[in-house]
């Protein structure tokens, strides 16, 4: 068995083309602001990619940069200011910053990443017009593109972080999947994956999931990225493609689709303001 390898770049480009078409019909360009604290090469890469993709569809992007020693209070004040339509607080923040308090300061109507408690609660409870977190939206786009059914499927989400594990597990639960969340500390990965029909991993551990521990025919969504020997790799060993039916590669899989979905959310929030 050879898995279908997801072409995330092509899917992302289609999403962005649709956003660009809709942006052109607005009475003004959407405005996206990013708050970036500290200097980190990985963060700079994410900021650059988001900026390029947003600007490519006609969104105006501004950056507010702060030094490593920025205070929690200063970042909160920055969140509460500005006339943008959408606001990103780029994670991770410096270790001394109270991240939860800063994220709580993101106005609901600008929370494009769905990271504030209020925005996440609206998503969690399935409220009408609630924004879906970008990674969960990317998973939805990929499964829809490849016509993967969800209802009643045994789904294992590896990791419970705020960006991947938590929102993705919630999204699957909304769609009546049988969801299990596994962390390296709380469960047996091998036992859980043995019967998993869909696996989404966001642990950030290189090649954590190998072909020996997955079920034959599983759908594998790799949302974990890390460096190994200077190369960007995912949580799922590429050799799993010999046993799975579908696999998202790293790079080129979930990542570009997630950025496109972030841009799509920016359009959504802009329309909400216009309404």
Buried (B, 14 or more C-beta within 10 A) or exposed (E): EEBBBBBBBEBBBBBBEBBBEBBEEBEEBBBBBBBBBBEBEEBEEBBEEBBEBBBBBBBBBEEBEBEEEBBBEBBBEBBEEBEBBBBBBBBEBBEEBBBEEBBBBBBBEBBBBBBBBEBBEBBBEEEEEBBBBBBBBBBBBBBEBBEBEBEEBBBBBBBBBBBBBBBBBBBBBBBEBBBBBBBEEEBEBEEBBEEBBBBBBBBBBBBBBBBEBBBEEBBBBBBBBBEEEEEBBBBBBBEBBEBBBBBBBBBBBBBBBBBBBBBBBBBBBBEBEEE
